[in-house]
Amino acid sequence: MARREKIQSAVRIAITAFVTLLLIIVTLGWIWTTSHQPPALRTASHVVLTIAALAGIFAVAKIWRRDTVR
């Protein structure tokens, strides 16, 4: 494996770890808002948390595509 590929893999792994942490926090936030916020605020929080989770999943999928970096 070339040096550049090793660096790319390390960066991809670091970003994936960060997004995994983000998804854990989103899950905990979802659980917390369900039991601690009134319905209107809960819905707004769930929308924001869902957008954050989808953005994280999209980012991980994008960085691990083979044709992303050349």
PyMOL Python script that loads the backbone (N, CA, C, O; Angstrom):
from pymol import cmd

cmd.read_pdbstr("""\
ATOM      1  N   MET A   1       0.847  -1.173   0.000  1.00  0.00           N
ATOM      2  CA  MET A   1       0.000   0.000   0.000  1.00  0.00           C
ATOM      3  C   MET A   1       0.894   1.238   0.000  1.00  0.00           C
ATOM      4  O   MET A   1       1.822   1.341   0.802  1.00  0.00           O
ATOM      5  N   ALA A   2       0.618   2.148  -0.875  1.00  0.00           N
ATOM      6  CA  ALA A   2       1.413   3.364  -0.988  1.00  0.00           C
ATOM      7  C   ALA A   2       1.169   4.290   0.203  1.00  0.00           C
ATOM      8  O   ALA A   2       0.159   4.182   0.899  1.00  0.00           O
ATOM      9  N   ARG A   3       2.096   5.182   0.412  1.00  0.00           N
ATOM     10  CA  ARG A   3       2.002   6.127   1.535  1.00  0.00           C
ATOM     11  C   ARG A   3       0.727   6.957   1.435  1.00  0.00           C
ATOM     12  O   ARG A   3       0.040   7.168   2.435  1.00  0.00           O
ATOM     13  N   ARG A   4       0.413   7.423   0.241  1.00  0.00           N
ATOM     14  CA  ARG A   4      -0.786   8.238   0.041  1.00  0.00           C
ATOM     15  C   ARG A   4      -2.054   7.459   0.418  1.00  0.00           C
ATOM     16  O   ARG A   4      -2.961   8.011   1.040  1.00  0.00           O
ATOM     17  N   GLU A   5      -2.112   6.188   0.043  1.00  0.00           N
ATOM     18  CA  GLU A   5      -3.271   5.357   0.379  1.00  0.00           C
ATOM     19  C   GLU A   5      -3.383   5.145   1.885  1.00  0.00           C
ATOM     20  O   GLU A   5      -4.487   5.107   2.429  1.00  0.00           O
ATOM     21  N   LYS A   6      -2.252   5.008   2.554  1.00  0.00           N
ATOM     22  CA  LYS A   6      -2.264   4.847   4.011  1.00  0.00           C
ATOM     23  C   LYS A   6      -2.802   6.110   4.686  1.00  0.00           C
ATOM     24  O   LYS A   6      -3.589   6.030   5.629  1.00  0.00           O
ATOM     25  N   ILE A   7      -2.378   7.255   4.203  1.00  0.00           N
ATOM     26  CA  ILE A   7      -2.848   8.523   4.766  1.00  0.00           C
ATOM     27  C   ILE A   7      -4.343   8.684   4.504  1.00  0.00           C
ATOM     28  O   ILE A   7      -5.097   9.084   5.391  1.00  0.00           O
ATOM     29  N   GLN A   8      -4.762   8.372   3.288  1.00  0.00           N
ATOM     30  CA  GLN A   8      -6.187   8.472   2.954  1.00  0.00           C
ATOM     31  C   GLN A   8      -7.016   7.561   3.856  1.00  0.00           C
ATOM     32  O   GLN A   8      -8.068   7.965   4.352  1.00  0.00           O
ATOM     33  N   SER A   9      -6.548   6.348   4.065  1.00  0.00           N
ATOM     34  CA  SER A   9      -7.270   5.417   4.931  1.00  0.00           C
ATOM     35  C   SER A   9      -7.336   5.934   6.370  1.00  0.00           C
ATOM     36  O   SER A   9      -8.373   5.830   7.025  1.00  0.00           O
ATOM     37  N   ALA A  10      -6.233   6.486   6.851  1.00  0.00           N
ATOM     38  CA  ALA A  10      -6.212   7.019   8.217  1.00  0.00           C
ATOM     39  C   ALA A  10      -7.201   8.170   8.375  1.00  0.00           C
ATOM     40  O   ALA A  10      -7.908   8.257   9.379  1.00  0.00           O
ATOM     41  N   VAL A  11      -7.245   9.049   7.381  1.00  0.00           N
ATOM     42  CA  VAL A  11      -8.183  10.176   7.437  1.00  0.00           C
ATOM     43  C   VAL A  11      -9.618   9.666   7.364  1.00  0.00           C
ATOM     44  O   VAL A  11     -10.491  10.144   8.090  1.00  0.00           O
ATOM     45  N   ARG A  12      -9.858   8.701   6.492  1.00  0.00           N
ATOM     46  CA  ARG A  12     -11.205   8.135   6.381  1.00  0.00           C
ATOM     47  C   ARG A  12     -11.640   7.480   7.690  1.00  0.00           C
ATOM     48  O   ARG A  12     -12.786   7.629   8.113  1.00  0.00           O
ATOM     49  N   ILE A  13     -10.731   6.764   8.322  1.00  0.00           N
ATOM     50  CA  ILE A  13     -11.046   6.116   9.600  1.00  0.00           C
ATOM     51  C   ILE A  13     -11.323   7.160  10.670  1.00  0.00           C
ATOM     52  O   ILE A  13     -12.242   6.990  11.472  1.00  0.00           O
ATOM     53  N   ALA A  14     -10.550   8.229  10.697  1.00  0.00           N
ATOM     54  CA  ALA A  14     -10.770   9.292  11.689  1.00  0.00           C
ATOM     55  C   ALA A  14     -12.127   9.957  11.478  1.00  0.00           C
ATOM     56  O   ALA A  14     -12.848  10.212  12.443  1.00  0.00           O
ATOM     57  N   ILE A  15     -12.475  10.234  10.246  1.00  0.00           N
ATOM     58  CA  ILE A  15     -13.774  10.854   9.961  1.00  0.00           C
ATOM     59  C   ILE A  15     -14.900   9.896  10.321  1.00  0.00           C
ATOM     60  O   ILE A  15     -15.916  10.313  10.876  1.00  0.00           O
ATOM     61  N   THR A  16     -14.730   8.634  10.012  1.00  0.00           N
ATOM     62  CA  THR A  16     -15.746   7.632  10.348  1.00  0.00           C
ATOM     63  C   THR A  16     -15.926   7.530  11.859  1.00  0.00           C
ATOM     64  O   THR A  16     -17.052   7.408  12.342  1.00  0.00           O
ATOM     65  N   ALA A  17     -14.837   7.579  12.602  1.00  0.00           N
ATOM     66  CA  ALA A  17     -14.928   7.542  14.068  1.00  0.00           C
ATOM     67  C   ALA A  17     -15.676   8.765  14.586  1.00  0.00           C
ATOM     68  O   ALA A  17     -16.507   8.652  15.487  1.00  0.00           O
ATOM     69  N   PHE A  18     -15.386   9.924  14.022  1.00  0.00           N
ATOM     70  CA  PHE A  18     -16.079  11.143  14.431  1.00  0.00           C
ATOM     71  C   PHE A  18     -17.573  11.043  14.131  1.00  0.00           C
ATOM     72  O   PHE A  18     -18.398  11.411  14.967  1.00  0.00           O
ATOM     73  N   VAL A  19     -17.921  10.555  12.960  1.00  0.00           N
ATOM     74  CA  VAL A  19     -19.335  10.434  12.589  1.00  0.00           C
ATOM     75  C   VAL A  19     -20.023   9.390  13.463  1.00  0.00           C
ATOM     76  O   VAL A  19     -21.189   9.557  13.819  1.00  0.00           O
ATOM     77  N   THR A  20     -19.324   8.328  13.809  1.00  0.00           N
ATOM     78  CA  THR A  20     -19.890   7.330  14.718  1.00  0.00           C
ATOM     79  C   THR A  20     -20.207   7.967  16.063  1.00  0.00           C
ATOM     80  O   THR A  20     -21.267   7.715  16.638  1.00  0.00           O
ATOM     81  N   LEU A  21     -19.296   8.789  16.566  1.00  0.00           N
ATOM     82  CA  LEU A  21     -19.551   9.522  17.806  1.00  0.00           C
ATOM     83  C   LEU A  21     -20.755  10.447  17.643  1.00  0.00           C
ATOM     84  O   LEU A  21     -21.589  10.543  18.544  1.00  0.00           O
ATOM     85  N   LEU A  22     -20.849  11.122  16.508  1.00  0.00           N
ATOM     86  CA  LEU A  22     -21.998  11.977  16.218  1.00  0.00           C
ATOM     87  C   LEU A  22     -23.297  11.178  16.262  1.00  0.00           C
ATOM     88  O   LEU A  22     -24.285  11.634  16.838  1.00  0.00           O
ATOM     89  N   LEU A  23     -23.303   9.998  15.662  1.00  0.00           N
ATOM     90  CA  LEU A  23     -24.518   9.175  15.635  1.00  0.00           C
ATOM     91  C   LEU A  23     -24.895   8.685  17.029  1.00  0.00           C
ATOM     92  O   LEU A  23     -26.080   8.563  17.340  1.00  0.00           O
ATOM     93  N   ILE A  24     -23.911   8.404  17.865  1.00  0.00           N
ATOM     94  CA  ILE A  24     -24.195   8.022  19.253  1.00  0.00           C
ATOM     95  C   ILE A  24     -24.834   9.196  19.988  1.00  0.00           C
ATOM     96  O   ILE A  24     -25.813   9.018  20.713  1.00  0.00           O
ATOM     97  N   ILE A  25     -24.289  10.385  19.805  1.00  0.00           N
ATOM     98  CA  ILE A  25     -24.839  11.572  20.457  1.00  0.00           C
ATOM     99  C   ILE A  25     -26.246  11.870  19.936  1.00  0.00           C
ATOM    100  O   ILE A  25     -27.126  12.251  20.709  1.00  0.00           O
ATOM    101  N   VAL A  26     -26.460  11.699  18.638  1.00  0.00           N
ATOM    102  CA  VAL A  26     -27.795  11.899  18.061  1.00  0.00           C
ATOM    103  C   VAL A  26     -28.787  10.925  18.699  1.00  0.00           C
ATOM    104  O   VAL A  26     -29.897  11.315  19.062  1.00  0.00           O
ATOM    105  N   THR A  27     -28.391   9.669  18.834  1.00  0.00           N
ATOM    106  CA  THR A  27     -29.272   8.672  19.446  1.00  0.00           C
ATOM    107  C   THR A  27     -29.602   9.038  20.890  1.00  0.00           C
ATOM    108  O   THR A  27     -30.758   8.961  21.308  1.00  0.00           O
ATOM    109  N   LEU A  28     -28.591   9.431  21.642  1.00  0.00           N
ATOM    110  CA  LEU A  28     -28.830   9.837  23.031  1.00  0.00           C
ATOM    111  C   LEU A  28     -29.705  11.090  23.091  1.00  0.00           C
ATOM    112  O   LEU A  28     -30.568  11.205  23.961  1.00  0.00           O
ATOM    113  N   GLY A  29     -29.486  12.017  22.179  1.00  0.00           N
ATOM    114  CA  GLY A  29     -30.322  13.217  22.120  1.00  0.00           C
ATOM    115  C   GLY A  29     -31.765  12.887  21.789  1.00  0.00           C
ATOM    116  O   GLY A  29     -32.688  13.468  22.359  1.00  0.00           O
ATOM    117  N   TRP A  30     -31.960  11.955  20.868  1.00  0.00           N
ATOM    118  CA  TRP A  30     -33.312  11.528  20.495  1.00  0.00           C
ATOM    119  C   TRP A  30     -34.026  10.945  21.719  1.00  0.00           C
ATOM    120  O   TRP A  30     -35.179  11.275  21.993  1.00  0.00           O
ATOM    121  N   ILE A  31     -33.323  10.076  22.446  1.00  0.00           N
ATOM    122  CA  ILE A  31     -33.906   9.456  23.644  1.00  0.00           C
ATOM    123  C   ILE A  31     -34.222  10.520  24.691  1.00  0.00           C
ATOM    124  O   ILE A  31     -35.295  10.500  25.294  1.00  0.00           O
ATOM    125  N   TRP A  32     -33.299  11.438  24.906  1.00  0.00           N
ATOM    126  CA  TRP A  32     -33.505  12.472  25.920  1.00  0.00           C
ATOM    127  C   TRP A  32     -34.680  13.375  25.555  1.00  0.00           C
ATOM    128  O   TRP A  32     -35.531  13.650  26.402  1.00  0.00           O
ATOM    129  N   THR A  33     -34.739  13.838  24.315  1.00  0.00           N
ATOM    130  CA  THR A  33     -35.806  14.754  23.922  1.00  0.00           C
ATOM    131  C   THR A  33     -37.172  14.087  23.985  1.00  0.00           C
ATOM    132  O   THR A  33     -38.176  14.748  24.251  1.00  0.00           O
ATOM    133  N   THR A  34     -37.217  12.791  23.743  1.00  0.00           N
ATOM    134  CA  THR A  34     -38.497  12.079  23.805  1.00  0.00           C
ATOM    135  C   THR A  34     -39.113  12.156  25.196  1.00  0.00           C
ATOM    136  O   THR A  34     -40.332  12.254  25.335  1.00  0.00           O
ATOM    137  N   SER A  35     -38.284  12.113  26.211  1.00  0.00           N
ATOM    138  CA  SER A  35     -38.825  12.084  27.566  1.00  0.00           C
ATOM    139  C   SER A  35     -38.745  13.417  28.319  1.00  0.00           C
ATOM    140  O   SER A  35     -39.289  13.527  29.418  1.00  0.00           O
ATOM    141  N   HIS A  36     -38.086  14.423  27.759  1.00  0.00           N
ATOM    142  CA  HIS A  36     -37.884  15.663  28.506  1.00  0.00           C
ATOM    143  C   HIS A  36     -38.422  16.921  27.822  1.00  0.00           C
ATOM    144  O   HIS A  36     -38.307  18.010  28.385  1.00  0.00           O
ATOM    145  N   GLN A  37     -39.000  16.805  26.639  1.00  0.00           N
ATOM    146  CA  GLN A  37     -39.482  17.997  25.960  1.00  0.00           C
ATOM    147  C   GLN A  37     -40.959  17.857  25.609  1.00  0.00           C
ATOM    148  O   GLN A  37     -41.450  16.754  25.372  1.00  0.00           O
ATOM    149  N   PRO A  38     -41.661  18.991  25.579  1.00  0.00           N
ATOM    150  CA  PRO A  38     -43.059  18.948  25.133  1.00  0.00           C
ATOM    151  C   PRO A  38     -43.127  18.596  23.645  1.00  0.00           C
ATOM    152  O   PRO A  38     -42.134  18.742  22.931  1.00  0.00           O
ATOM    153  N   PRO A  39     -44.285  18.136  23.174  1.00  0.00           N
ATOM    154  CA  PRO A  39     -44.404  17.632  21.801  1.00  0.00           C
ATOM    155  C   PRO A  39     -43.886  18.560  20.700  1.00  0.00           C
ATOM    156  O   PRO A  39     -43.210  18.086  19.786  1.00  0.00           O
ATOM    157  N   ALA A  40     -44.173  19.845  20.751  1.00  0.00           N
ATOM    158  CA  ALA A  40     -43.728  20.756  19.683  1.00  0.00           C
ATOM    159  C   ALA A  40     -42.212  20.858  19.641  1.00  0.00           C
ATOM    160  O   ALA A  40     -41.614  20.792  18.566  1.00  0.00           O
ATOM    161  N   LEU A  41     -41.591  21.016  20.790  1.00  0.00           N
ATOM    162  CA  LEU A  41     -40.128  21.086  20.845  1.00  0.00           C
ATOM    163  C   LEU A  41     -39.503  19.743  20.483  1.00  0.00           C
ATOM    164  O   LEU A  41     -38.456  19.689  19.838  1.00  0.00           O
ATOM    165  N   ARG A  42     -40.148  18.670  20.902  1.00  0.00           N
ATOM    166  CA  ARG A  42     -39.648  17.332  20.603  1.00  0.00           C
ATOM    167  C   ARG A  42     -39.580  17.108  19.094  1.00  0.00           C
ATOM    168  O   ARG A  42     -38.595  16.580  18.577  1.00  0.00           O
ATOM    169  N   THR A  43     -40.634  17.514  18.402  1.00  0.00           N
ATOM    170  CA  THR A  43     -40.658  17.345  16.944  1.00  0.00           C
ATOM    171  C   THR A  43     -39.547  18.144  16.279  1.00  0.00           C
ATOM    172  O   THR A  43     -38.864  17.640  15.388  1.00  0.00           O
ATOM    173  N   ALA A  44     -39.367  19.374  16.705  1.00  0.00           N
ATOM    174  CA  ALA A  44     -38.303  20.209  16.138  1.00  0.00           C
ATOM    175  C   ALA A  44     -36.930  19.589  16.410  1.00  0.00           C
ATOM    176  O   ALA A  44     -36.075  19.546  15.525  1.00  0.00           O
ATOM    177  N   SER A  45     -36.731  19.119  17.616  1.00  0.00           N
ATOM    178  CA  SER A  45     -35.450  18.491  17.967  1.00  0.00           C
ATOM    179  C   SER A  45     -35.209  17.239  17.136  1.00  0.00           C
ATOM    180  O   SER A  45     -34.094  16.997  16.673  1.00  0.00           O
ATOM    181  N   HIS A  46     -36.254  16.447  16.951  1.00  0.00           N
ATOM    182  CA  HIS A  46     -36.108  15.226  16.164  1.00  0.00           C
ATOM    183  C   HIS A  46     -35.779  15.526  14.706  1.00  0.00           C
ATOM    184  O   HIS A  46     -35.026  14.786  14.072  1.00  0.00           O
ATOM    185  N   VAL A  47     -36.335  16.599  14.178  1.00  0.00           N
ATOM    186  CA  VAL A  47     -36.013  16.991  12.802  1.00  0.00           C
ATOM    187  C   VAL A  47     -34.532  17.354  12.692  1.00  0.00           C
ATOM    188  O   VAL A  47     -33.844  16.904  11.776  1.00  0.00           O
ATOM    189  N   VAL A  48     -34.052  18.159  13.620  1.00  0.00           N
ATOM    190  CA  VAL A  48     -32.640  18.580  13.591  1.00  0.00           C
ATOM    191  C   VAL A  48     -31.719  17.378  13.792  1.00  0.00           C
ATOM    192  O   VAL A  48     -30.708  17.248  13.101  1.00  0.00           O
ATOM    193  N   LEU A  49     -32.060  16.508  14.726  1.00  0.00           N
ATOM    194  CA  LEU A  49     -31.236  15.323  14.977  1.00  0.00           C
ATOM    195  C   LEU A  49     -31.228  14.384  13.772  1.00  0.00           C
ATOM    196  O   LEU A  49     -30.200  13.786  13.452  1.00  0.00           O
ATOM    197  N   THR A  50     -32.365  14.257  13.113  1.00  0.00           N
ATOM    198  CA  THR A  50     -32.436  13.409  11.917  1.00  0.00           C
ATOM    199  C   THR A  50     -31.580  13.979  10.794  1.00  0.00           C
ATOM    200  O   THR A  50     -30.880  13.232  10.110  1.00  0.00           O
ATOM    201  N   ILE A  51     -31.628  15.286  10.600  1.00  0.00           N
ATOM    202  CA  ILE A  51     -30.797  15.924   9.572  1.00  0.00           C
ATOM    203  C   ILE A  51     -29.318  15.706   9.873  1.00  0.00           C
ATOM    204  O   ILE A  51     -28.533  15.420   8.969  1.00  0.00           O
ATOM    205  N   ALA A  52     -28.942  15.838  11.130  1.00  0.00           N
ATOM    206  CA  ALA A  52     -27.537  15.623  11.514  1.00  0.00           C
ATOM    207  C   ALA A  52     -27.119  14.177  11.249  1.00  0.00           C
ATOM    208  O   ALA A  52     -26.027  13.933  10.735  1.00  0.00           O
ATOM    209  N   ALA A  53     -27.975  13.224  11.595  1.00  0.00           N
ATOM    210  CA  ALA A  53     -27.655  11.813  11.373  1.00  0.00           C
ATOM    211  C   ALA A  53     -27.531  11.506   9.881  1.00  0.00           C
ATOM    212  O   ALA A  53     -26.595  10.826   9.461  1.00  0.00           O
ATOM    213  N   LEU A  54     -28.465  12.003   9.091  1.00  0.00           N
ATOM    214  CA  LEU A  54     -28.414  11.758   7.644  1.00  0.00           C
ATOM    215  C   LEU A  54     -27.173  12.392   7.010  1.00  0.00           C
ATOM    216  O   LEU A  54     -26.556  11.805   6.121  1.00  0.00           O
ATOM    217  N   ALA A  55     -26.817  13.577   7.465  1.00  0.00           N
ATOM    218  CA  ALA A  55     -25.615  14.233   6.941  1.00  0.00           C
ATOM    219  C   ALA A  55     -24.365  13.420   7.284  1.00  0.00           C
ATOM    220  O   ALA A  55     -23.463  13.281   6.458  1.00  0.00           O
ATOM    221  N   GLY A  56     -24.318  12.896   8.485  1.00  0.00           N
ATOM    222  CA  GLY A  56     -23.179  12.070   8.886  1.00  0.00           C
ATOM    223  C   GLY A  56     -23.086  10.787   8.074  1.00  0.00           C
ATOM    224  O   GLY A  56     -22.003  10.404   7.630  1.00  0.00           O
ATOM    225  N   ILE A  57     -24.209  10.130   7.882  1.00  0.00           N
ATOM    226  CA  ILE A  57     -24.231   8.896   7.091  1.00  0.00           C
ATOM    227  C   ILE A  57     -23.831   9.189   5.644  1.00  0.00           C
ATOM    228  O   ILE A  57     -23.071   8.430   5.042  1.00  0.00           O
ATOM    229  N   PHE A  58     -24.340  10.285   5.092  1.00  0.00           N
ATOM    230  CA  PHE A  58     -23.978  10.682   3.730  1.00  0.00           C
ATOM    231  C   PHE A  58     -22.474  10.938   3.624  1.00  0.00           C
ATOM    232  O   PHE A  58     -21.837  10.525   2.656  1.00  0.00           O
ATOM    233  N   ALA A  59     -21.916  11.616   4.617  1.00  0.00           N
ATOM    234  CA  ALA A  59     -20.479  11.923   4.599  1.00  0.00           C
ATOM    235  C   ALA A  59     -19.638  10.652   4.620  1.00  0.00           C
ATOM    236  O   ALA A  59     -18.671  10.533   3.868  1.00  0.00           O
ATOM    237  N   VAL A  60     -20.002   9.708   5.474  1.00  0.00           N
ATOM    238  CA  VAL A  60     -19.242   8.458   5.551  1.00  0.00           C
ATOM    239  C   VAL A  60     -19.351   7.689   4.235  1.00  0.00           C
ATOM    240  O   VAL A  60     -18.358   7.162   3.733  1.00  0.00           O
ATOM    241  N   ALA A  61     -20.549   7.628   3.686  1.00  0.00           N
ATOM    242  CA  ALA A  61     -20.729   6.929   2.412  1.00  0.00           C
ATOM    243  C   ALA A  61     -19.902   7.597   1.310  1.00  0.00           C
ATOM    244  O   ALA A  61     -19.310   6.919   0.469  1.00  0.00           O
ATOM    245  N   LYS A  62     -19.869   8.913   1.323  1.00  0.00           N
ATOM    246  CA  LYS A  62     -19.141   9.659   0.290  1.00  0.00           C
ATOM    247  C   LYS A  62     -17.622   9.461   0.402  1.00  0.00           C
ATOM    248  O   LYS A  62     -16.953   9.269  -0.613  1.00  0.00           O
ATOM    249  N   ILE A  63     -17.079   9.506   1.608  1.00  0.00           N
ATOM    250  CA  ILE A  63     -15.624   9.405   1.739  1.00  0.00           C
ATOM    251  C   ILE A  63     -15.109   7.994   1.471  1.00  0.00           C
ATOM    252  O   ILE A  63     -13.939   7.829   1.123  1.00  0.00           O
ATOM    253  N   TRP A  64     -15.944   6.984   1.622  1.00  0.00           N
ATOM    254  CA  TRP A  64     -15.492   5.621   1.394  1.00  0.00           C
ATOM    255  C   TRP A  64     -15.720   5.137  -0.037  1.00  0.00           C
ATOM    256  O   TRP A  64     -15.370   4.004  -0.368  1.00  0.00           O
ATOM    257  N   ARG A  65     -16.300   5.982  -0.884  1.00  0.00           N
ATOM    258  CA  ARG A  65     -16.446   5.609  -2.299  1.00  0.00           C
ATOM    259  C   ARG A  65     -15.076   5.533  -2.935  1.00  0.00           C
ATOM    260  O   ARG A  65     -14.206   6.355  -2.647  1.00  0.00           O
ATOM    261  N   ARG A  66     -14.880   4.568  -3.783  1.00  0.00           N
ATOM    262  CA  ARG A  66     -13.576   4.363  -4.424  1.00  0.00           C
ATOM    263  C   ARG A  66     -13.186   5.523  -5.340  1.00  0.00           C
ATOM    264  O   ARG A  66     -12.013   5.890  -5.411  1.00  0.00           O
ATOM    265  N   ASP A  67     -14.160   6.099  -6.037  1.00  0.00           N
ATOM    266  CA  ASP A  67     -13.839   7.135  -7.009  1.00  0.00           C
ATOM    267  C   ASP A  67     -13.767   8.543  -6.427  1.00  0.00           C
ATOM    268  O   ASP A  67     -13.664   9.511  -7.181  1.00  0.00           O
ATOM    269  N   THR A  68     -13.820   8.678  -5.101  1.00  0.00           N
ATOM    270  CA  THR A  68     -13.792   9.983  -4.471  1.00  0.00           C
ATOM    271  C   THR A  68     -12.422  10.641  -4.602  1.00  0.00           C
ATOM    272  O   THR A  68     -12.337  11.815  -4.963  1.00  0.00           O
ATOM    273  N   VAL A  69     -11.359   9.910  -4.316  1.00  0.00           N
ATOM    274  CA  VAL A  69     -10.019  10.486  -4.329  1.00  0.00           C
ATOM    275  C   VAL A  69      -9.191   9.793  -5.408  1.00  0.00           C
ATOM    276  O   VAL A  69      -9.179   8.566  -5.513  1.00  0.00           O
ATOM    277  N   ARG A  70      -8.514  10.591  -6.192  1.00  0.00           N
ATOM    278  CA  ARG A  70      -7.665  10.016  -7.250  1.00  0.00           C
ATOM    279  C   ARG A  70      -6.314  10.633  -7.215  1.00  0.00           C
ATOM    280  O   ARG A  70      -5.455  10.284  -8.025  1.00  0.00           O
TER     281      ARG A  70
END
""", "prot")
cmd.dss("prot")
cmd.show_as("cartoon", "prot")
cmd.util.cbc("prot")
cmd.orient("prot")
